Amino acid sequence: THHKLEMPHVMACPNCGSPVLRHRVCGECGNYRGKVAIDKSNQS
């Protein structure tokens, strides 16, 4: 049988530029589609 493995679709976050999976919240800045989804300013 043939097992095809696909690479994950990684793009740069438009806000901070860090690599992030498509359709996911950025782990560095917490933005998704130009909006703040997770407030990372008060987290340590």
Secondary structure, DSSP 8 states (H G I E B T S, - for coil): ---------EEE-TTT--EEETTS--TTT-EETTEESS--TT--
